[in-house]
Amino acid sequence: MESTSRSSVPPKERPWLEEKVYDLRRSRTVEFVKNSVAALLKDRKRVSLAAISARSKAIDPDGRGISESAILKNQEARTYYEQHRSWRRAGAGARRSACRPITASIPARIKIDRDAARVRYRYQRLNKAELIERLLAVEQAHALLQEQWFQLNEEMLDWRLRVDSSKPQLRRGEQ
């Protein structure tokens, strides 16, 4: 048996529904958001979606209040909430300053028998920008060590060639 609760009339053809139901619900949501925000600010509490929703239930005589999704879907209520919320989005400049080079925190010597699980856990706690900075620092340190290794090997080869070339002279001198 088919459900009879759905109407075949599109919502656009029911302007009375917009006036009598939806407009009242929108204005109720806005009213509760404003009252809840005012109460939260008065009590010096954080203004968040969850806090507004909880406070609206306390204010509402019916105890229904409003949901977080109702605040987000109602444009006027959402704008009011965003103007008064405690949380602020970090600007582009703030994110860049938070991403500091962490080359100083890289240990000078890494022990071969270190606890890999603990190191993995430490890396998982870093954010992407910190991981990138650490990777760049490690790559730079690796490139520096590689360059030093090549120079040392070149010096050793040079000394070895000198020794090898001086051996015949030493043998002549011994005779």
Secondary structure, 3 states (H helix, E strand, C coil): CCCCCCCCCCHHHCHHHHHHHHHHHHHHHHHHHHHHHHHHHHCCCCCCHHHHHHHHHHHCCCCCCCCHHHHHHCHHHHHHHHHHCCCCCCCHHHHHHHCCCCHHHCCCCCCCCCCHHHHHHHHHHCCHHHHHHHHHHHHHHHHHHHHHHHHHHHHHHHHHHHHHHHHHHHHHHHC
